[in-house]
Amino acid sequence: MAAAPAIPPAMDRPHFIGIGGAGMSGIAKILAMRGAKVAGSDAKESATAASLRELGATVHIGHAAEHLADDATSVVVSSAIRPDNPELARAAELGVPVVHRSDALAALMRTQRPIAVAGTHGKTTTTSMLAVALTELGLEPSYAIGGDLAGPGTNARHGEGEIFVAEADESDRSFQKYDPEVAIVLNVELDHHANYASMDEIYESFEAFVARVRPGGCLVVGEHAGALELAARVAVREDLHVVRVGEAADADVRIVRITPKGMTSEVTVAFRGSDGAPVSELTFTVSVPGRHYAHNAVAALAAGARLGVEPSALAQALTAYTGVGRRLQLKGEAGGVQVIDSYAHHPTEMTADLEALRGAVGADARLLVVFQPHLFSRTQELGKEMGEALTLADASVVLDIYPAREDPVPGVTSALIIDAAAAGGADVRAEHDMAAIPDVIAGMARPGDLVLTMGAGDVTDLGPKILARLKG
């Protein structure tokens, strides 16, 4: 095993603004596990705040200048932190360096063998699959993920091994700070419209990410058209080994078949030998339904193999993956109705999850969706496509837009989605009062149905409330 990496000097006593966020909390947890004196603040109390305190971190609720200790060695922020934050202003007064989240994560990974997982969709799932499988094999990886693993119940860990698996976020170009030994790019699509104006800008950003892969390193690409285009653009780099995964006959790691089995899939793959001929096949189970999750698992398999992990052992270890929070996560069952939660908020993700569940439920079961659009900019650009995705459901209820970091845009509402869904023949309705949703669903659902709460905002909080209402 490798020796525990040293804490970067600026990270000895860090203060995190928004410490409860998925990305921020992971870095804070790893630093706390490595012995740093971690502190921070968040807008509200949460299970994440409690878990950080258990690791010895000081977590304040609310943002105030006095929360920043005089001996802080850095203030860590994400792109979501506004310039007028009082703790940020206090940092300027004290002369405390401000470090972006991506720089902090890059510093943590630098002395290890990083696998960075990128793509418009599937990052969290693929990173999680790798983290679980490598842990199952006793390789003690460190990892930082955008969601909580179903087993360990955490999004980050400091491991004693040499491999560090991290989710690489393209939304604000911050993934351009990492220098992985292996990079995974699952897909490339236009999203994050507040930061990217065109596909050309998206490709330029991903090219900058791939340019930082270490000399002699590897790029694993999915068979999505955007990922293949990226591979073609970076082909001029002679010190980069490109591995293509997918169902195409000439894929380097070929998916021979995917066999749906209820809420799981059985996947068979074949690696191409040095002479181009396929070697012996491997078959393993993926614990979540849908072809896209099978593809994610195979990308994880290919990346681990490039770091020297024996493929057949890694394939079997991937069966230990049991899911990650908000990625088709079963919240429970009541009255014969299953309630599942999905983070899907882009039309491609929505379609993939709805198709997966449609294939997994029985012929007589209905798929009922509660969808919360995420961001005004995304709804403005992709509202029609979101509505088209909802035509895959038997019935949908659409909430108001979750603004996150954005201010409202005149004329941009959930009606853009509802109108597109209705035009496609969908049974869809609006609901402006989130508190009314449990009663609405109780009036719609019948035994055997599946209810899906979907979106990247606080729609995830509805699952337990719907279940409680279904129990009567």
N, C-alpha and C positions, 0 to 999 in steps of 0.2 A: 504494500500500500504506500501511496505517496504521503509525505509529511503534510500536516495541516498547513495550508497557505497562510502567510502572514496577512494581517489586516493592513490595508493601505493606510498610510499616516493620516490622511484627511478623514478617514472613516473610523478613527479610534473612538470618537464621541460624537456621532452624527445625530442630527435632528431632522426628522422627516415631516414635511408638511403634507398632510393627507396620508398618514402612515397606514390607514386602514384599507387603502386601495389595493386591488389585486396585484399590480406590479410592484408598488412601493412596499407592501407588507412582506413580500417574498424576500426582497433585498434586506429589509430590516431583520427578518428572522435569521437569515444566514449570518449576518454580522453579529447578532446576539449570540448565536451558536458558536461563533469563532472567538467570542470574548469581548466584543466591543461594548461600550456603554451607550446603548441605544435609547433615544428619546424621540418623541414626536407628538403630533396632534392630529385629530380627525374631527369631522363635522358631527358625528354621532357615535354613541356606544354601539359595540358590535361584538360578535363572537371572535372576530379577528383581533380586535383590541384586547380581548381577554386572553387570547392565545399568546399575544406578544408580551403581555404582562407576566404570563407564566414563564416566559424565557428571560425575564429580568428587565424588560424594557419599561420605560416610563411613558405612559400614553395619556395625554391630556384630551379632554373632549371640548371642542370649540377651538377657535383660533384667537390667540391674544399674544401681544408682544412679550408679556412676562413668561410665556411658556418656553421661550428660547433661553436656555441656560448660558451664563456668561462664559463657561468653559467649553462650549460646543466647538468642535473642530471643523464642522461643515454643516450646511443646511442642504438637504436633498429635496429636490422638487421634481414634479412631472410637468408635462406641457399643459396640464389642466389647471395649474396654480396661477391665479391672476396676479398681475404686478402689484395690486394694492393690498395684498395679504399682509396683515400686521406683523407676522413673524418674519416675513421676507424683508419688510422695512426695518425691523429690529436687527436683522442680520447685516444690513447695509451700515447701520449705525455702529455696530460692533466690529465691522470689518471681517465678518465670518464668511469664508468662501461659499458660494452657492454652486452646488453640483447637480447636474441633471441626472435623473434616474438612470438613464442609459449609460452615462459615464461611470456611475457607481457600479452597475452590473458588469460593465466591461472590465473594470479594475478587479472585481472578484474572480472573473474567469481567466484573467490573463496568464496566470502561472499554471493553469490546468489544460486539459485536452477538451476544448469546448465543442459541443454540437449545438448549432443555432438553428432553430426551426422557424421558417418564414413562410409567408403565403397569405393570400387574402382570406382564406378559410382553412380551418383544420389545424391551426398552430397548437392550440391548447391540447387537443386530443392527442396529436402525434407526440408532443413533448411529454405528455403524461404517460403514454404507452412506453416510451423509452425509459422514463424514470422508473416505472414499475418493473419493467423487465430486467433492467440492469441491477436494480435492488434485489430482485428475486434471485439473480445469479450470484449474489454476494459481492458485487463489484463496488458497493458503497458510493454511488454517484452523488454529487451535489446537483440540485436542480432548482430552477425558478420558473414557475408556471402561472398562467393567468387564471387558474381555477383550482379548487381544492380536490385532491384525489379522494376517491370514494373510500379507499382502504385507510391510508394514513390520516386522512382528513386535513391535510395541509397543502399549501401551494409551494412550499419551499423547504429545503433541507440542506444542511452542510454535511456532506459525507466525507469519509476518510480516503476514498478512492481518487483516481486521477481524472475521471471523466466528469464534466460539468455540462448538463443539458439545460438549455434555456430557450424560452419562447422569444422570438425576435420580432418586435413590433414595427411594422412599416408605417403606421398611421401618421407619425410625425417625423419620419425619416430617422428615428433614433437608432434603428438597427444598423445604421451605417457606422456606428461606433465599435462594433464587435469585430474580433478577428478569429473566427472559428477555424478549427481543423477540418470539420465537416459542416457544411451548410445544407439544409433541406429547403427547397422551394416547392411547395405543393401546387400552387396555382398563382396566377397573376391576373387580377381584374381591377377595373377602375372602382375605387371606393375612397372614402375619406375626402369628400369633395371640397371641404374647407381648406385642405392642404395640397390637393392635386387637381390641376385643371384639365389634364388630358392623359391618355394612355402613354404618350411619349414621356411625360414626367414620371409616371409610375415605373416604366421600364428603366429610365435613367436612375431612379432611386434604387431599384433592385440590382442594377448593374454595379452601382457603388457599393452595395452590400456584398455582392459576390467578389468584387475586387479586393476585399479585405480578407478573403479566405487565405489561410496560411499557405506559403509556397509548398507544393507537393500535396496539398489538401484535396478535398473532394466536394463536389456539388451533386447532390441527389435531387433529381427533378421528377415531378409527377408528369402524367401524360396530358395534363390540361394544356390547351393551345398556348396560353400565355406563358406557362413554364417552359414549354418547348421553344418558343420564340426567344425567351431569355437565354436558354442554353445555346441557341444558335448565335446570339449576340456576343456571348462571352467565349465562344469556341476558339478565338484567336489566342487565348492564354494557354501556353504550352505546359505550364506547371500545374494545371488544374485538371483533375480527373473527374469526368462527368459520368454519372450513373443514372440511367433512365429507368424508371419503374412504371409498370402499367400492364395493360392487357394486350398491347401491340406485340406482334410476333417477333419483332427485333428488339424488344426491351431488354436491358441488361439484367434486370430482375423482373421476370415475367410472371404476371398473375395468370395462372393456367385456368383456374375456375374459382368462382365464389358461389357457395351453396347456402342459401338462406335457411336458417333453422330457428323459426320463431323470432325471438328477440336476440339471437346471435347469428353469426355466420361462420361457416367453415371455409378456409382459404387455402388454396394450394398454389405454391410458387415454384419457379425454377430459376436458378442462377445460370447465366451464360459463362462458359469456361473461357479460357484465354484464346481458344481457337474459334470462339463464337458459337459452339454447340452447347445446348443446354446440359446441365449436370443433373444429378438426382433431384427429385421433387421433395418439397417439404410441405406438410399440411398442419395447420394449427387453427385454433378457434379465436374469433374476435367476439368480445362479449356484448357488443352493441350491433343493432341491425343496420343494413344499408351498405351499398357498394362503396360510398365515399369513406366510410370508416375502415373498410377492408383495405382500401388504397392507402389510407393513413398508416395502418399497421405495417404494410409492406415497405413504405418509405422508412419507417422506424427500423425495420429489419435491415434494410440496405445500409442505412447510416451506421448502425451498430457494427455491422460486419466490416465496414471500412476502417473502424477503429480496432479491428482484430478480434472482436467477439465471435465465437464460433456460431455460424448461422443456425444450425439445427437446435442448439441449446437456446439461442435467443428466440427462435420461433416458438419453442415450447414455453419459454418464460413469458412471452407476450400473452399467453392464455391467462396469466394472473391479473391482467388488467381488468378491472371491474367497473371502470367508468370514472368520470370526473364531474364535479359539480356543474350543473346547468347544461351539460351536453347529453341530451336525451336521458336525463336523470329521473328515475322513478321516485316520486315523492310519496306514493302510497296508494292504497285502494280502499274504497268505501262504497257500500251499496252496489258492489259488482262493477264499479267504475274505476279504472286506473287513471291516475293523474301523473303526467310526466312534464318535466320542465326542460326547455330548450333555450339556449343563448342566441339562436339564429336571428339575425336582424338584417342580413343582406339577402336579396332575392335568391341567389344561388344556394345559400345555406338553408333558407326556408324551404325551397323546393326539394333539396336533398333530404332534409329531415322528414318532411311530409311524405315523400315517396317511400322512405325507409319504413315509417310507421304504417303507411298504407299496405305495404307488403307484409308487415309483421302481424297485423291484427287479422282476426277472422273475417270471413266474407260478410257476416251479418253485423259486425261491429261498425259503429260510426266513429269518425274522427272529428272531434269538436275542438276548435282552436280559440284561445284568447290571445290576441296579438297586440303588442304595444310597439309602435314604430319608435325608432331610436334616431334622434337628431333631425332637425328641420332640414339641414342641407342634404342629408341622405334621402329623406322623404321627397324633397323637391326634385331630385334627380332620378330616383328609382321608385317612386310611389306607384306608378303604373305596373311595374314588374312585381312589386310586392303584392299588389292586388291579384295579379295573374297567378302568383304562387298559391294564394289562398283558395283558388278554385279547386285545389286538390283536397281540401277539407270538405266534410259533409255540411258543416256550418261553422261560421266564424263570428266572433265578437271583437271589434277593433276599438282599442282605447285611444285616448289622446296621445300626442307625440311626447315622448320622454326627452326633455331638452338637453340633459347632461350639461355640457359646458357652453351650449349655444344660446343665443337670444332668439326669440321668435322671428320668423320671416313672414311678412304680410302675405296672406293668401295661401300659405302652406299649412294644411291641416290633414288630419286623418281621412278627410273626405276624398282626397286624391286616391287613396288606397281602396276605400270602400266603393267608389264609383267604378274603378277598374275591375274590382272583383265582381261587382254586380253585372257589369257589362259582359263578363265571361260566364255568366249564368250561376254565380256562387250565391249561396244562402248566407248573407252577411248583414250585420247590423252594427251600429255605433253604440258605444256606452261611454259616457263622459265621467261617470262616477265609479271609480275603481272599487269603492266599498260595496257597490251593488253587485259585483261580479259573482260572488258565491251564490247568491239567490238566483241570479240569471242562469248560471250553469246548472243549479239544482233543478230548475224548471225545464231545462233542455235535455239533460242526461238521463239515460236509462241503463239498466244492467247490461254489461257487455261493451259499453262505449269506452272510448279512450279520450281523455281531455288533455290537451297540450297547451301549457302556458308558454308563450314564445316572445322573445325580445331581450335586449341587453340592458333594460332598465329595471325598475322595481316591480315589474310584473312577476318576477320570481318569488315575491313574497306571497303571492296569491295561492300557491299550491296547498299549503297547510290549511288555509282558510276555506278553500273549496272542499277539501276532504272533511273538515269539521262540519261543514254545512250538509254534505252528503250523508254523514253519519246520523244526521237528524238531531 
